[in-house]
Amino acid sequence: QTMKSLETKLPSNIFMRVHRSYIVNIGQIKAVVGNSIEIVESGQPKHIPIGKNYKEDLITIIENNKL
């Protein structure tokens, strides 16, 4: 299955593609640090890169949802 097909199957109000290799749950984003986002997985912080093609949309969603 391709990332594009997976992206279309997931609800867009919950999940967002942030990199060509990553789709994340928007509600799990804890911080934006430079060109990466921080989420917490199994109690440990994890940094996921933000692709340059996805950053503007991500920032807009964060601002609109006040995450």
C-alpha positions in Angstrom: 0.0 0.0 0.0 1.3 3.4 -0.9 1.5 6.3 1.6 -0.9 8.3 -0.7 -3.5 5.6 -0.6 -3.2 5.2 3.1 -3.5 9.0 3.5 -6.8 9.0 1.6 -8.2 6.2 3.8 -7.5 7.9 7.1 -9.7 10.7 8.4 -8.1 14.0 7.5 -9.4 15.8 10.7 -7.3 13.4 12.8 -4.3 12.4 10.7 -2.0 14.5 8.5 1.0 13.7 6.3 4.0 15.7 7.5 6.7 14.1 5.4 6.8 11.7 2.5 7.4 8.9 5.0 5.3 9.9 7.9 1.6 10.4 8.7 0.8 11.5 12.3 -2.1 11.9 14.6 -2.6 15.6 14.9 -3.6 15.3 18.5 -0.3 13.7 19.4 1.8 16.6 18.3 3.4 18.1 21.4 5.7 20.7 19.8 7.2 22.0 16.6 10.9 22.2 16.9 12.6 23.7 13.8 11.8 21.4 10.9 10.5 18.6 13.0 7.6 17.8 15.3 7.7 16.2 18.7 5.3 13.4 19.7 5.5 11.2 22.7 5.6 7.4 22.1 5.7 4.9 24.9 6.6 7.8 27.3 9.6 8.9 25.2 9.7 12.0 23.0 10.2 11.3 19.4 11.1 13.8 16.7 9.6 13.4 13.2 10.9 15.5 10.3 8.5 17.9 8.5 8.8 17.9 4.8 9.1 21.3 3.1 6.0 20.6 1.0 3.9 19.9 4.2 5.2 22.5 6.6 2.9 25.4 5.6 -0.3 23.2 5.8 0.9 21.8 9.2 1.4 25.3 10.6 -2.0 26.4 9.4 -3.7 23.4 11.1 -1.8 24.0 14.3 -2.8 27.7 14.4 -6.4 26.9 13.5 -6.7 24.2 16.2 -4.5 26.0 18.7 -2.4 22.8 19.3 
